[in-house]
Amino acid sequence: MVDETSAADKSFRRTLLLPTLLLCVFLIYSVVFFLSTLLVNVASSFNVPIGTAGQLATAAALTTLIMGFVMSAISIRFKHKSLLLFGIALYSVAVLVWFFATNLATAILAQVLVGASFATIVIMVYTLIAEQLPLGRRGWAMGLVTSSGMASAVVLGVVSGVIASVAGWRIVLLEFIFPISIVCLALGAVVVPSNQPQPQAEAKPSFTQALKKIFANKSPIACTVSQFLISFATVFAIYAVSLLRTAFSLSSALGGLCLMIGSVAGIVGGVAGGRLVNRLGRKPLAVSGALFVAISDILFTFMPNAEASVIVWIVNALAAAAIGAGLGSLALEQVPEYRGSMMSIFSSFQGAGMIAGLIISGLVLNLFANNFHMVYDIFGVMGFATAAVLFFLSKDPCKVGSAQ
């Protein structure tokens, strides 16, 4: 009877594991989209220009980049469940610091904590998916991870606007985001196994050994470089609403609707990409997705009306989300014995790509009188470069459709 109860309990925990990890992904993107939606409100509260307040996102991105490299070292020394719970707890603290922030300096501190916890959680989510799920389900799970991030954009875009209009932006943090962090912490403590397989721990490897293994052949390098390039290209969404409002005189409400449509397309793309991983293969899905991203990046600015531009945006969002499933799954299988380190470096290159994309596109817009054509052509080139690097240099070590 005891054995049956124990088996039922383990089965229940396994069932809840993926939903718990997906809720963690939803959580880590919540402050990102909270800030995006309510940046004007935050800037007004701190009495700073919107452009200055916008640098809060840079603070988080830079911290995420640095923490990604730190995690590549400590992920081989500490239990992954412990690191995940630490990341969630740190995120909870960051949300409270945000709530009590009275000036920009405190908000920057909150964003530094957000960035550190973001990197910790997302890397552990990737690693736990690889450790706890069979090969045949990992692509599906990676697709759902992408969809969870997009779902956060949709939900926070609506919830933030509604709550802030009634009770102020701080209440969004205290009464919506913070409770979710507590739920994630509780679920993580109960659901995530403590005895996850870490065969590398027995050999007590050094960080140097992990780096040598990761960079010993061209395929893991190709995956990390591709993540940098495609992250650069998918900065597409940051300026999409501004382009549509500038080119077609859309209202802020219609611009927000376009953003929601793009986010929903991302959710669909993530789910579809997860399904296609085992049918098409990790590498073919990533390469084809990169090509669609590249083409839609370039076409976006040449559409004759807003409706046609939104259609191109939908294609772009679908393809970008599919890459999340394909490329993420491909990277997971490159160095199985050092997945934590591999995915830490992979995530760091994602942050580096976004930072580079934001900086370069911002410079181009400022230097060339808001020339969106040039910016999106650059994004397109990065998409084509991603496809080329993956096609010629990457290798999928797993057979298509394998469920090992």
N, C-alpha and C positions, 0 to 999 in steps of 0.2 A: 504493500500500500504506500509505504514511504517512497519507494522507487518510482511508482506511478505518479505520485504527486510531484516529485522532483523532476521527472521527465516532462510533465505537463507545464511546470513552471519554466523550464528551459525553453520549451517550445513557444510559450507565450512571450518570453523575452526576445527570442529570435524574431518573432512576428513583429514586435514593436521596434526592433533595432533600426530598420531603414526609415520608418516614419519619424523616429526620434532624430536621426541624423539630418533628415530633410527639414525638420523644424529648426534645427540648429542653423542650417543654411539660411532659412527664411529670417531667422533672428539677426544674423550677422549683416545682412543687407538692409535691415530695417532702419538703422541710423543713417545709412547712406542715402536712402530715398526720403527719409524724414527731412534731412538737411537740404536735399535737392528741392523738395516741395516748399519748404518754409524758410529758404535762405533769406528772402526779403524781410520776414518777420524777425529772424535772428539778428540780422544786421541792424535793424531798427532798435532792437532791445539793447544792443551793445554800443549803439551810436557810432557805427563805422560804415564806410561805403560797402556796397554789395560786392564789389570786386575784392575788397580786403577780406570780407567774410568768406568769400569763395575759396580763399587759400586754406580754409579749414579742411577742405577735401584733400589738398596737397599734403597737409600734415599727416593725415591718416594714411595716405598712399605711400609716403616715404617710410613711415614706421612699418607698414605692412611689408614693404620691400626688405628692410633691414631685418625684421623679425623672421622673414622667410629663410634667410641665410642662417640665422641663429638656430631655428628649428631643425635645419638639416643636420646640425651637430647634436642637439639634445634629444632628438627623436629616437636615436639609437641607444640612449642611456636610460630613458624613463618609460614607464608603462604608458601606452597610448591612451588608455582610459583616464589616467591621472592627468595627462596633458590636456585632454579634451575638457575635463571638469575644471581644470585651472583656467582654460581659455574662457569658458562660460562664466565662471565666477568673476574674472577680470572684466568681462563685458558688462556684467551687472554693475560693477563698481563704476565703470565708465559712464553708464547711463545715469547713475546717481550724480556723478560729478557734472555731467551735462545739465541735469535738472537744477542743481544748485549754482551753476555758473553765473557770475554777475558781471563778467567782463570777458574780453576776447582772449586774454591770456589763460584764464581758467578753461575756456572752451577749447583752446589748443591742447591743453593737458588732457582734456576728455577725449579729444580726437586721437592723441598719441596712444591712449589706452585702448580706444576702439581699434586702431590699426594693429596693435600688438595682439589683441584678442582675436581679431579677424583672421590674421595669419595662422595663429595657433589652432583655431577651430576648423578652418577650411582644410588645412593640411591633415589634421587628424580625421576629419570626415572622409577624405580621399583614402587615407591609409586603412581605416577601419572597414571601409567598403571592400577593399582588396583582401583584407585578412578574414573577414567574416562571411563574405558572400562567395558562392561558386562562380567560376569564370563566366558561365553562361548568363549570369544575372548582373554582372558588373557594369556592362555597357548600358543596360536598362537603368541601373541605379545612377550612373553618371549623367544620363539624360535627365532624370528626375531632379538631380542636383541643380542643373541649369534651369529647369522649370521652376524650382523653388525660389531661386534668386529673382526670376522674372515675376513670380507671384507676389513677392514682397514689394516690387515696384507698383503693381496694380493696387494691392491692398493699402499700402502706406500712402500712395497718392490720394486715395479717397479718404481714408481715416484721418490722415494728418490735416487735410483741408477742413473736414467737418469738425473735429475736436478743437483745432486751433481757432476756428471762427467763433466757437462758443466759449471756450475756457482758456485759450492761450496755448502757445506752442509747447511750453514746459509740461503741460498735462499729457500730451502725446507720449512723452518719455515715461512719465510716472505711472500712468494708468493703462498704457497699452504695451509699450516695449518692455518695460521692466518686469511686469508679470510674466511675459513670454520667456524672459531669461530665467526666471525662477522655475518655471515649468520645465525648461530644457535641462536645468541643473538637476532637478529631481529625477526626471526621466533618465538622464545620463547616468546618474548614480545607481539606478535600479536596473536599467536595461543593458547597458554596455558591459560585455564580459570583462572580468579582471584578468583572466588568464589567456589573453589573446596570444596566438603563436608568435614568438619572437626568437627564432632559432639563432639569429645573429648575436643575441645577448649572451649565449653560452660561450661564444668565441671571444667576447669582449673586444669587438673591433674598434678601431679609432676612427675619428672623423676623416683622417687622411685616407684610410682604407676605403671608406665609403666613396669619397671623391674619386679615387683611382678607379673604382669599379664603375661608377656612373659615367666617367669620361674616358673609359677604356676603348670605346668604339663609337662610331659616328651616329648610330641610331638614337641613343639617349640625348646626345648633343643636338641632333636635328629636331627632336621633340621640344627641347627647351627653347631653342632659337625660334622655332615655329610659333611657340606660345608667345614669345615677345612680338613677333611680326603680326600675328593675328590680333593680339590685344591692341596694338597700334591701330590696325585697320578698323576695329570695332569701336573706336572712339567716335565713329559714325553717329551713334545715337546721342552723343553729348550735344552736338550742334544741329541735329536734325530739325528740332522744333524752331530754333532760331532762324534756320534757313527758310523753312516754310512760311514763318510769319513775315520775314523780310521780303521774300520773293512774291508771295501771294496775298499779303496783307491780312493774314488770319488773326482772329482775336486770340487772347490768351486762353479762353475756354476751348476754342477749337484746337489750339496747339496742344493743350492738355489731353484732349480726346485723341489726337494723333499719337501722342506718347503712350496712351493706354492701349491703343490698337497695336502699336509696335511691341509693347510688353506682352500682350496676349499672344501675339504671333511667336514671341520667344518661348512662351510656355508650351505652345503646341509643338514648336520645333524641338524643344528638349525632349518631350515625350516621344515624338516620332523618331528622333535621332537615337534614343535609347533602344527603340524597337529595331532600327535598321543596323545597329552595330553588328549583331550576330548574323544578319542576312547579307549585308554588303561587305562587312569586314571593317576593322578600325581604321586602317590606313586609307582605303578607298573612300570611306565616308568623310574623313577629314580632308582629303585632297579635293573631292568634289565640292564639299561645303566651302572651302577656301576660294575656289573658282567662282562660285555663285556670289560670295561676299565681294570679291574683287569687281566683278561685272556690275553688281547692283550699286556698289560704292560710286563707280564712275557715272552710271546712268542717272543716279538720283538727282543731280543738279541740272540735267538736260530735259526734264519732263515739262510739258507745256502747261500743266495745271496741278493743283494740289492733290486732286484725286489720283492722278497717275503717279505722283511722287510717293503717296502713301502706299500704293500697290508695290512699288519698288522697295519701300521700307519694309513691308511685310515679307517680301522675298529675302531681304537682307537679314531680318531678324530670325526667320526660319533657318537660314543657312548658318548664321552665327551660332545659334543654339545647337544645331546638329554637330558643328565642329566641337562644341563643348563636350558632347558625348563621345565623338570619335577620337579626337586628339587626347582628351583626358583618359580614356580607356587605353589608348595606345601607350601613353606615358606610364600608366600604372603597371604595365607588364614588362617594362624595359629591364628593370633591375629588381626582381622580386625580393631578394634578400635585404635590400636597402630601400624599401618603398617609402618609408618616412623621409629619408634624406632626399630621394629622387623627387618626391612630390613637393618637398620644401623648396628645392631649387626651381622646380617647374612653376610653383606659385610666385616665387620671387621674380622670375622672368615675366610673368603676367603683369605684376605691378610695375616693373620697369618699362614694359611696352606701353602701358596706359599713360605713365608719366611722360614718356618720350612723345607719345601721340598728342597729349594735351599741350605740352610745351611747344612743339614744332607747329602744330595747327594754330595755336594762339599767335605765334610769331608771324606766320603767313598771313593771318587775317589782319593783324595790325600793320604789317609792312606793305600789304597789297590791297588796301582798301576793301576789306571784307570779301576777298575773292574766294567764295566757297567752291567754285569750279576747281581751283588749284588744290585746295585742301582735300577735296574728295577724290581728285585724281591721285594724290599722294596716298590716301587710304587704299585706293584700288591697287596701286603698285605694290603695297605691302601685302595685300591679299594674294596677288599673283606670286609674289616671292614666297609666301607661306606654302602655296601649292607646289612650287618648284622644289623647295627644300624637303618637304615631306615625300614627294614622289621619288626624288633621286637619292635621298640620303637616309630615310627612315626605313625600319623593318619591323613588321609585326611578328613577334615571337610565338603568337598563338594562332591556331588554326581557326578559320571562320566557322562559326557555329558550334565550336567546342564548348562543352559544358563541364569541363573539368573543375 
